[in-house]
């Protein structure tokens, strides 16, 4: 599977839902908590083309968006191929 990075904050229900879906898919992910580090949040914002909300999810280095976007990919049967090598 491709590398998955997910920028999160603790107790964010959308972050939890996105991580739950990735776990259900068997995708390992690298979680980056931006709640206490303004530099990490700034890096996330730059990578996500100005988006500041969490989660922000990257699959194989490609920005896929947030939780709703991830679930939309799954609904459209596009998530599994995106996660595959």
The first five atom37 places (N, CA, C, CB, O) and aatype in JSON, in Angstrom:
{
  "aatype": [20, 20, 20, 20, 20, 20, 20, 20, 20, 20, 20, 20, 20, 20, 20, 20, 20, 20, 20, 20, 20, 20, 20, 20, 20, 20, 20, 20, 20, 20, 20, 20, 20, 20, 20, 20, 20, 20, 20, 20, 20, 20, 20, 20, 20, 20, 20, 20, 20, 20, 20, 20, 20, 20, 20, 20, 20, 20, 20, 20, 20, 20, 20, 20, 20, 20, 20, 20, 20, 20, 20, 20, 20, 20, 20, 20, 20, 20, 20, 20, 20, 20, 20, 20, 20],
  "atom_mask": [
    [1, 1, 1, 1, 1],
    [1, 1, 1, 1, 1],
    [1, 1, 1, 1, 1],
    [1, 1, 1, 1, 1],
    [1, 1, 1, 1, 1],
    [1, 1, 1, 1, 1],
    [1, 1, 1, 1, 1],
    [1, 1, 1, 1, 1],
    [1, 1, 1, 1, 1],
    [1, 1, 1, 1, 1],
    [1, 1, 1, 1, 1],
    [1, 1, 1, 1, 1],
    [1, 1, 1, 1, 1],
    [1, 1, 1, 1, 1],
    [1, 1, 1, 1, 1],
    [1, 1, 1, 1, 1],
    [1, 1, 1, 1, 1],
    [1, 1, 1, 1, 1],
    [1, 1, 1, 1, 1],
    [1, 1, 1, 1, 1],
    [1, 1, 1, 1, 1],
    [1, 1, 1, 1, 1],
    [1, 1, 1, 1, 1],
    [1, 1, 1, 1, 1],
    [1, 1, 1, 1, 1],
    [1, 1, 1, 1, 1],
    [1, 1, 1, 1, 1],
    [1, 1, 1, 1, 1],
    [1, 1, 1, 1, 1],
    [1, 1, 1, 1, 1],
    [1, 1, 1, 1, 1],
    [1, 1, 1, 1, 1],
    [1, 1, 1, 1, 1],
    [1, 1, 1, 1, 1],
    [1, 1, 1, 1, 1],
    [1, 1, 1, 1, 1],
    [1, 1, 1, 1, 1],
    [1, 1, 1, 1, 1],
    [1, 1, 1, 1, 1],
    [1, 1, 1, 1, 1],
    [1, 1, 1, 1, 1],
    [1, 1, 1, 1, 1],
    [1, 1, 1, 1, 1],
    [1, 1, 1, 1, 1],
    [1, 1, 1, 1, 1],
    [1, 1, 1, 1, 1],
    [1, 1, 1, 1, 1],
    [1, 1, 1, 1, 1],
    [1, 1, 1, 1, 1],
    [1, 1, 1, 1, 1],
    [1, 1, 1, 1, 1],
    [1, 1, 1, 1, 1],
    [1, 1, 1, 1, 1],
    [1, 1, 1, 1, 1],
    [1, 1, 1, 1, 1],
    [1, 1, 1, 1, 1],
    [1, 1, 1, 1, 1],
    [1, 1, 1, 1, 1],
    [1, 1, 1, 1, 1],
    [1, 1, 1, 1, 1],
    [1, 1, 1, 1, 1],
    [1, 1, 1, 1, 1],
    [1, 1, 1, 1, 1],
    [1, 1, 1, 1, 1],
    [1, 1, 1, 1, 1],
    [1, 1, 1, 1, 1],
    [1, 1, 1, 1, 1],
    [1, 1, 1, 1, 1],
    [1, 1, 1, 1, 1],
    [1, 1, 1, 1, 1],
    [1, 1, 1, 1, 1],
    [1, 1, 1, 1, 1],
    [1, 1, 1, 1, 1],
    [1, 1, 1, 1, 1],
    [1, 1, 1, 1, 1],
    [1, 1, 1, 1, 1],
    [1, 1, 1, 1, 1],
    [1, 1, 1, 1, 1],
    [1, 1, 1, 1, 1],
    [1, 1, 1, 1, 1],
    [1, 1, 1, 1, 1],
    [1, 1, 1, 1, 1],
    [1, 1, 1, 1, 1],
    [1, 1, 1, 1, 1],
    [1, 1, 1, 1, 1]
  ],
  "atom_positions": [
    [[0.84, -1.2, 0.0], [0.0, 0.0, 0.0], [0.88, 1.25, 0.0], [-0.95, 0.01, 1.22], [2.01, 1.23, 0.47]],
    [[0.32, 2.31, -0.53], [1.02, 3.58, -0.57], [1.09, 4.19, 0.82], [0.34, 4.54, -1.55], [0.31, 3.85, 1.71]],
    [[2.03, 5.1, 0.99], [2.19, 5.82, 2.24], [1.0, 6.76, 2.43], [3.52, 6.6, 2.28], [0.63, 7.49, 1.51]],
    [[0.41, 6.73, 3.62], [-0.7, 7.62, 3.94], [-0.27, 8.5, 5.11], [-2.01, 6.81, 4.29], [0.2, 8.01, 6.14]],
    [[-0.44, 9.81, 4.93], [-0.17, 10.77, 5.99], [-1.48, 11.46, 6.32], [0.93, 11.8, 5.57], [-2.23, 11.86, 5.42]],
    [[-1.76, 11.61, 7.6], [-2.98, 12.28, 8.02], [-2.66, 13.28, 9.13], [-4.05, 11.24, 8.49], [-2.17, 12.91, 10.2]],
    [[-2.95, 14.53, 8.86], [-2.76, 15.6, 9.84], [-4.02, 15.67, 10.69], [-2.46, 16.98, 9.14], [-5.13, 15.75, 10.16]],
    [[-3.85, 15.65, 12.02], [-4.99, 15.56, 12.93], [-4.81, 16.47, 14.14], [-5.18, 14.13, 13.39], [-3.77, 17.1, 14.34]],
    [[-5.88, 16.53, 14.93], [-5.84, 17.06, 16.29], [-6.58, 16.06, 17.17], [-6.48, 18.52, 16.37], [-7.44, 15.32, 16.69]],
    [[-6.24, 16.03, 18.47], [-6.94, 15.09, 19.35], [-8.43, 15.42, 19.47], [-6.29, 15.11, 20.75], [-8.82, 16.58, 19.41]],
    [[-9.22, 14.42, 19.62], [-10.66, 14.54, 19.86], [-11.45, 15.11, 18.68], [-10.89, 15.41, 21.06], [-12.63, 15.43, 18.83]],
    [[-10.84, 15.23, 17.52], [-11.54, 15.71, 16.33], [-12.37, 14.55, 15.78], [-10.54, 16.25, 15.24], [-11.79, 13.53, 15.38]],
    [[-13.7, 14.67, 15.74], [-14.52, 13.54, 15.28], [-14.27, 13.18, 13.81], [-15.98, 13.86, 15.48], [-14.39, 12.02, 13.43]],
    [[-13.93, 14.17, 13.0], [-13.65, 13.89, 11.58], [-12.32, 13.15, 11.42], [-13.64, 15.2, 10.77], [-12.18, 12.28, 10.56]],
    [[-11.36, 13.5, 12.27], [-10.08, 12.79, 12.27], [-10.28, 11.34, 12.67], [-9.07, 13.47, 13.22], [-9.73, 10.43, 12.04]],
    [[-11.07, 11.13, 13.68], [-11.35, 9.78, 14.17], [-12.06, 8.96, 13.08], [-12.22, 9.83, 15.45], [-11.72, 7.8, 12.87]],
    [[-13.02, 9.57, 12.41], [-13.75, 8.86, 11.35], [-12.83, 8.52, 10.18], [-14.94, 9.7, 10.86], [-12.93, 7.43, 9.62]],
    [[-11.95, 9.43, 9.82], [-11.02, 9.17, 8.71], [-10.06, 8.06, 9.07], [-10.24, 10.45, 8.34], [-9.8, 7.17, 8.26]],
    [[-9.53, 8.09, 10.29], [-8.61, 7.04, 10.72], [-9.32, 5.69, 10.81], [-7.99, 7.39, 12.08], [-8.73, 4.66, 10.49]],
    [[-10.57, 5.71, 11.22], [-11.36, 4.47, 11.29], [-11.51, 3.85, 9.9], [-12.75, 4.74, 11.92], [-11.37, 2.64, 9.74]],
    [[-11.81, 4.68, 8.9], [-11.97, 4.16, 7.54], [-10.63, 3.62, 7.01], [-12.5, 5.27, 6.6], [-10.6, 2.55, 6.4]],
    [[-9.55, 4.35, 7.25], [-8.25, 3.86, 6.79], [-7.89, 2.54, 7.45], [-7.16, 4.91, 7.07], [-7.36, 1.63, 6.8]],
    [[-8.18, 2.42, 8.74], [-7.92, 1.18, 9.46], [-8.77, 0.05, 8.9], [-8.19, 1.36, 10.96], [-8.28, -1.07, 8.73]],
    [[-10.03, 0.33, 8.62], [-10.93, -0.68, 8.03], [-10.39, -1.17, 6.69], [-12.35, -0.09, 7.85], [-10.54, -2.34, 6.35]],
    [[-9.76, -0.28, 5.95], [-9.2, -0.63, 4.64], [-7.85, -1.34, 4.77], [-9.04, 0.63, 3.8], [-7.3, -1.8, 3.77]],
    [[-7.32, -1.42, 5.99], [-6.04, -2.06, 6.2], [-4.86, -1.18, 5.83], [-5.98, -3.32, 5.42], [-3.75, -1.68, 5.62]],
    [[-5.1, 0.12, 5.74], [-4.05, 1.06, 5.36], [-3.32, 1.57, 6.59], [-4.64, 2.24, 4.56], [-3.93, 2.15, 7.49]],
    [[-2.02, 1.36, 6.63], [-1.21, 1.94, 7.68], [-1.09, 3.44, 7.38], [0.2, 1.25, 7.79], [-1.01, 3.84, 6.22]],
    [[-1.07, 4.24, 8.42], [-0.94, 5.68, 8.19], [-0.03, 6.31, 9.22], [-2.31, 6.36, 8.22], [0.11, 5.83, 10.35]],
    [[0.58, 7.4, 8.81], [1.43, 8.2, 9.69], [0.59, 9.4, 10.14], [2.77, 8.65, 8.97], [0.23, 10.25, 9.33]],
    [[0.3, 9.46, 11.44], [-0.53, 10.54, 11.98], [0.36, 11.67, 12.47], [-1.42, 10.02, 13.13], [1.34, 11.44, 13.18]],
    [[0.02, 12.89, 12.08], [0.78, 14.08, 12.46], [-0.16, 14.99, 13.23], [1.4, 14.8, 11.21], [-1.08, 15.58, 12.65]],
    [[0.06, 15.11, 14.53], [-0.77, 15.95, 15.4], [-0.29, 17.4, 15.29], [-0.7, 15.45, 16.9], [0.84, 17.72, 15.65]],
    [[-1.16, 18.26, 14.8], [-0.8, 19.67, 14.6], [-1.34, 20.58, 15.69], [-1.31, 20.15, 13.26], [-1.23, 21.8, 15.58]],
    [[-1.91, 20.01, 16.74], [-2.6, 20.81, 17.75], [-1.66, 21.67, 18.59], [-3.38, 19.92, 18.65], [-2.07, 22.73, 19.08]],
    [[-0.44, 21.25, 18.77], [0.46, 21.99, 19.67], [1.68, 22.54, 18.96], [0.89, 21.1, 20.8], [2.6, 23.05, 19.61]],
    [[1.71, 22.45, 17.66], [2.89, 22.91, 16.93], [2.47, 23.76, 15.73], [3.75, 21.71, 16.46], [2.08, 23.23, 14.69]],
    [[2.55, 25.09, 15.89], [2.15, 25.98, 14.8], [2.95, 25.75, 13.51], [2.3, 27.41, 15.23], [2.42, 25.95, 12.42]],
    [[4.19, 25.33, 13.63], [5.0, 25.08, 12.44], [4.45, 23.88, 11.66], [6.47, 24.85, 12.82], [4.43, 23.89, 10.43]],
    [[4.02, 22.84, 12.38], [3.43, 21.68, 11.69], [2.11, 22.06, 11.02], [3.2, 20.54, 12.68], [1.83, 21.61, 9.91]],
    [[1.3, 22.88, 11.7], [0.04, 23.31, 11.1], [0.31, 24.16, 9.85], [-0.81, 24.12, 12.11], [-0.4, 24.04, 8.85]],
    [[1.33, 25.0, 9.91], [1.68, 25.82, 8.75], [2.15, 24.93, 7.6], [2.78, 26.83, 9.12], [1.79, 25.17, 6.44]],
    [[2.95, 23.92, 7.9], [3.4, 22.98, 6.86], [2.21, 22.25, 6.25], [4.4, 21.97, 7.45], [2.15, 22.07, 5.03]],
    [[1.26, 21.84, 7.09], [0.05, 21.18, 6.6], [-0.72, 22.12, 5.68], [-0.85, 20.73, 7.77], [-1.16, 21.72, 4.6]],
    [[-0.89, 23.36, 6.11], [-1.64, 24.34, 5.33], [-0.99, 24.56, 3.97], [-1.73, 25.67, 6.09], [-1.69, 24.65, 2.96]],
    [[0.31, 24.64, 3.94], [1.01, 24.81, 2.66], [0.82, 23.59, 1.77], [2.5, 25.06, 2.89], [0.54, 23.73, 0.58]],
    [[0.98, 22.41, 2.33], [0.81, 21.18, 1.54], [-0.62, 21.03, 1.04], [1.21, 19.96, 2.36], [-0.85, 20.48, -0.04]],
    [[-1.58, 21.52, 1.83], [-3.0, 21.34, 1.49], [-3.56, 22.55, 0.74], [-3.82, 21.11, 2.76], [-4.77, 22.79, 0.74]],
    [[-2.69, 23.3, 0.09], [-3.12, 24.43, -0.75], [-3.96, 25.44, 0.01], [-3.9, 23.93, -1.94], [-4.96, 25.94, -0.5]],
    [[-3.54, 25.74, 1.24], [-4.21, 26.77, 2.03], [-5.3, 26.28, 2.96], [-4.78, 27.76, 1.14], [-5.83, 27.07, 3.75]],
    [[-5.65, 25.01, 2.9], [-6.69, 24.49, 3.78], [-6.13, 24.32, 5.19], [-7.24, 23.15, 3.25], [-5.04, 23.78, 5.37]],
    [[-6.89, 24.79, 6.19], [-6.41, 24.78, 7.57], [-7.14, 23.8, 8.47], [-6.52, 26.14, 8.14], [-6.72, 23.59, 9.62]],
    [[-8.21, 23.2, 7.99], [-8.99, 22.3, 8.82], [-8.35, 20.91, 8.85], [-10.45, 22.2, 8.31], [-7.6, 20.53, 7.94]],
    [[-8.66, 20.17, 9.9], [-8.18, 18.8, 10.0], [-9.38, 17.86, 9.92], [-7.39, 18.57, 11.31], [-10.49, 18.23, 10.3]],
    [[-9.18, 16.67, 9.43], [-7.91, 16.14, 8.96], [-7.59, 16.62, 7.54], [-7.93, 14.61, 9.0], [-8.48, 17.0, 6.78]],
    [[-6.32, 16.59, 7.21], [-5.86, 16.73, 5.83], [-5.11, 15.45, 5.54], [-4.96, 18.03, 5.62], [-4.22, 15.05, 6.3]],
    [[-5.47, 14.8, 4.44], [-4.99, 13.45, 4.15], [-4.24, 13.44, 2.83], [-6.17, 12.45, 4.12], [-4.67, 14.02, 1.83]],
    [[-3.1, 12.76, 2.86], [-2.26, 12.6, 1.68], [-2.01, 11.12, 1.46], [-0.9, 13.38, 1.83], [-1.62, 10.4, 2.39]],
    [[-2.24, 10.65, 0.25], [-1.99, 9.25, -0.1], [-0.94, 9.23, -1.19], [-3.31, 8.53, -0.57], [-1.14, 9.76, -2.28]],
    [[0.19, 8.6, -0.89], [1.28, 8.57, -1.86], [1.76, 9.96, -2.23], [0.85, 7.84, -3.1], [2.22, 10.18, -3.35]],
    [[1.66, 10.89, -1.29], [2.09, 12.25, -1.54], [1.05, 13.13, -2.21], [3.3, 12.24, -2.37], [1.26, 14.33, -2.35]],
    [[-0.08, 12.55, -2.61], [-1.15, 13.29, -3.27], [-2.19, 13.73, -2.23], [-1.82, 12.44, -4.37], [-2.68, 12.91, -1.45]],
    [[-2.52, 14.99, -2.24], [-3.52, 15.51, -1.31], [-4.9, 15.04, -1.75], [-3.47, 17.06, -1.24], [-5.32, 15.29, -2.88]],
    [[-5.62, 14.36, -0.85], [-6.97, 13.9, -1.19], [-8.04, 14.71, -0.47], [-7.12, 12.44, -0.85], [-9.22, 14.57, -0.77]],
    [[-7.64, 15.55, 0.48], [-8.6, 16.39, 1.19], [-8.83, 15.93, 2.61], [-9.92, 16.43, 0.44], [-7.93, 15.41, 3.27]],
    [[-10.06, 16.11, 3.07], [-10.42, 15.79, 4.44], [-11.24, 14.52, 4.55], [-11.18, 16.93, 5.05], [-11.24, 13.67, 3.65]],
    [[-11.93, 14.4, 5.66], [-12.7, 13.2, 5.96], [-13.81, 12.95, 4.93], [-13.3, 13.3, 7.35], [-13.96, 11.84, 4.43]],
    [[-14.57, 13.99, 4.61], [-15.65, 13.82, 3.63], [-15.11, 13.4, 2.28], [-16.45, 15.12, 3.5], [-15.71, 12.58, 1.59]],
    [[-13.98, 13.97, 1.9], [-13.36, 13.62, 0.61], [-12.91, 12.16, 0.61], [-12.17, 14.54, 0.32], [-13.07, 11.45, -0.39]],
    [[-12.33, 11.72, 1.73], [-11.89, 10.33, 1.84], [-13.08, 9.37, 1.73], [-11.16, 10.11, 3.17], [-13.0, 8.36, 1.04]],
    [[-14.17, 9.69, 2.42], [-15.36, 8.84, 2.35], [-15.99, 8.88, 0.96], [-16.39, 9.28, 3.4], [-16.53, 7.87, 0.5]],
    [[-15.93, 10.01, 0.29], [-16.46, 10.1, -1.08], [-15.64, 9.21, -2.02], [-16.44, 11.58, -1.58], [-16.2, 8.55, -2.89]],
    [[-14.32, 9.2, -1.84], [-13.49, 8.31, -2.65], [-13.88, 6.85, -2.42], [-12.0, 8.52, -2.32], [-13.95, 6.07, -3.37]],
    [[-14.13, 6.5, -1.17], [-14.53, 5.13, -0.86], [-15.89, 4.81, -1.48], [-14.58, 4.91, 0.66], [-16.07, 3.74, -2.06]],
    [[-16.82, 5.73, -1.37], [-18.17, 5.54, -1.94], [-18.09, 5.34, -3.46], [-19.07, 6.76, -1.6], [-18.84, 4.54, -4.03]],
    [[-17.18, 6.07, -4.1], [-17.01, 5.99, -5.56], [-16.11, 4.83, -5.99], [-16.45, 7.29, -6.1], [-15.79, 4.7, -7.17]],
    [[-15.7, 4.0, -5.04], [-14.82, 2.85, -5.3], [-13.47, 3.29, -5.86], [-15.49, 1.89, -6.28], [-12.83, 2.55, -6.61]],
    [[-13.02, 4.49, -5.48], [-11.74, 5.0, -5.95], [-10.66, 4.93, -4.87], [-11.9, 6.42, -6.43], [-9.48, 5.1, -5.17]],
    [[-11.04, 4.69, -3.64], [-10.07, 4.69, -2.55], [-9.15, 3.46, -2.6], [-10.79, 4.74, -1.21], [-7.94, 3.6, -2.48]],
    [[-9.71, 2.29, -2.78], [-8.89, 1.07, -2.8], [-7.8, 1.14, -3.87], [-9.77, -0.15, -3.04], [-6.64, 0.85, -3.57]],
    [[-8.13, 1.52, -5.11], [-7.06, 1.63, -6.12], [-6.03, 2.69, -5.76], [-7.66, 1.93, -7.48], [-4.84, 2.54, -6.06]],
    [[-6.47, 3.76, -5.12], [-5.55, 4.82, -4.75], [-4.59, 4.34, -3.66], [-6.33, 6.05, -4.26], [-3.42, 4.74, -3.65]],
    [[-5.06, 3.5, -2.76], [-4.21, 2.98, -1.69], [-3.25, 1.89, -2.17], [-5.08, 2.42, -0.58], [-2.19, 1.7, -1.58]],
    [[-3.61, 1.2, -3.24], [-2.79, 0.09, -3.74], [-1.49, 0.62, -4.32], [-3.56, -0.71, -4.81], [-1.42, 1.76, -4.79]],
    [[-0.45, -0.23, -4.29], [0.85, 0.15, -4.86], [0.77, 0.29, -6.36], [1.91, -0.87, -4.51], [1.77, 0.6, -7.0]]
  ]
}
